Amino acid sequence: MPKGSLRELYIDELRDLYNAETQLTKALPKMAKASSNAELRQAFEEHLRQTSEHVSRLEQIFEMLEEKASGKKCLGMEGLVKEGAETMREVYEDAVMDTAIIGAAQRVEHYEIAGYGTAKEFAQLLGEDEHVSLLEQTLDEEKQTDEKLTQLAEEINQQAQEAGEGEEEERESGEGKKRKSSSRHAA
């Protein structure tokens, strides 16, 4: 029998978010560890602390709804976490790795922003003002994290670009030496 109420959809959305946040509590320490930039590492550590608060807020909402705080497997977050883990297995120069990790983290943040925005709208429609307040708080923190990642990316992306240019110059100068050396032998 199909589910027929917005309340049921709202609870499904909350369960999805709950599972997403739980997955993130496992992924964020790995992202922090893989980061070479101290500010980026600190941002991930701070977001891990916030993520624990996000889980607590969702648990509060479940309690108010008299529902069990449990997750519905969030396949979207699972995919994003797997993609991020795959990125971290790559062998990149430090700043390039940090840039790649920021990209993965921002995809996660945008996914969460969409999810919390949806849940907040459902809560408003259902007249759940306390829920709206809790969801708004989390939504604001997700947006702030995204902004912080954007600020860090501006600096780190530049470092990654400069590192890439340095490697390119080294390759070109190495190839030039090889060409000069081989042309001497040909003469």
N, C-alpha and C positions, 0 to 999 in steps of 0.2 A: 504494500500500500504506500503510495507516495506521501512524503511529508508535506503538510499543508500550511504550516504557519511560519511567519517571519521569526517568531520566537525560536522555533526549531532550527531555522537557518542561522540565526544569531548564535545559538549554542554550538552549532557545528563550526562556525567561524571562530568562536572562542577556543574550541578544542584544537582546531588547526593552528591557531596562534600559540597556544600553550605548547604543543608539540614542537613548533618551529623554534620557540624560545629555548626549550629544553635541548634541542639539537645544537643551538648556538652556544649554550654553556659548555659544550664539549669542543666546539670548533674554535672559539675565540682564543683559548690558551695556546692552541697550535699556531694560530695566525700571529699572536704576539711573539711566540718563540721564533717563528720564521722571519720576523721583521728585524732588519739590521738598524733601522733608524729608531733612536731612543724615543722620540716624540710619538712615532707611530705605534711602537710597542706600548707606550703609556696609554695611548688612546684606546687600544684594544683591551688593555687591563681595566681601564675605566668603564668601557662599554660592557665588559663581563660583569662588573659590579652592578651596573644599571640593568643588565639582562636578568640578573637574579631578582632585582626589584620588579621587573616586568612580570616575571613568573609569579611573584607574591601578589601583585595587583590582580592578575588573572585568577589566582586562587581566591582572592577576596570576592571577586565578581561571581565565581562559581558558588561560593558560600552563600552570597546574597540570593542567588537563583535557586538555592537548595539543590544544586547539581554536584556530582562528583567531579573533582578537578582531575581530569584525565585528558590525554591528548588523542586526537584523531591523526593518524599518520599524515604528516605534511609532506607530500611528495615534492612540492615546489622547493621547500627549504632543503629537503634531502638532496635534490639535484644541484642546488646552489652550493651546498656544503661539499658535495663530491667534486664539483667543478673547481672550487677553491682548493681542495686537497690535491687535485691533479696539478693545478698551477704551482703549488708549493713543492711538488716533486720535480719540477723542471730545474735545470741548472742555469740560473741567471746570475749576472753580476749583482751585488747587493742592492744598489739603487733601482736596478731594473726589476729585481724580485719584489722590492717594496712597492713599486709602481703596479706590478701585476696583482699583488695582494690587495692594494687599495681598490683596484678595479673589481675584484671579486667581492670585497667587503661592501662596496657601494651597490652592487647588484642585490646583495642581501638587504641592505638598508632600504632600497627602493621597494623591494618585495614587502618588507615589514610595514613601510609607510602605507602602501596600498591596503594591506590587511587591516591595520589599525584604523585607517580612514573609513573602511567599509564597516568594521565592527562599531565604530563610534556612530556612524550614520544609523545603523540598525538600532543601537541603544537609544538614540534620540527619538526615532520613530516609535519605539516601544515605551517611551516615557521613563526610561531608566536613567534618571539624572545623575545618580551616584556613579553609575557605570560610565556615563559620558565623561565625567570628571576624571576618573581613573584612566580611561582610554586616551583622553586628551593629553594627560600628563605623559603617558608613554609615547604617544604620537609625537609630541614636542621633543622628547629626548631622542627619538629616532631621527627626526629632522636635524637636530643639533649635531648628532653623530655624523650624519651625511655631510653637513656643512664643514665639520672639523676635518673629515677625510678629504673634502675638496680643497681646503686650505693647505693641508699637508701635501696633497698631490701637486699643487702648483710648485712647490719647492722641490719635492722628490722627483717629479717628472723631469724637471730641468737637470737635476743631477744625473738621472738616467740617460738623458740625451747627451750630456757632456761626456759621460762614461763611454757611450756608444761611439761618439766622435773620436775619442782618444783611441779606442780599439781599432777603429777604421783607419786612423792615421798610422798606427803601428803596423797594421796589415799592409797598407800601401807602401810604407817605407821598407818593409821586409820584402815585398814583391819587387820593388825598385832595385834593392840590393841584389836580389836573385837575378833580375834581368841584366844588370851591369856585369855580374859575375859570369853569367852564361855567355854574354856577348864577348867578354875577354877571352873565354876559352875557345870561342868560335874563330877568333882572329888569328 
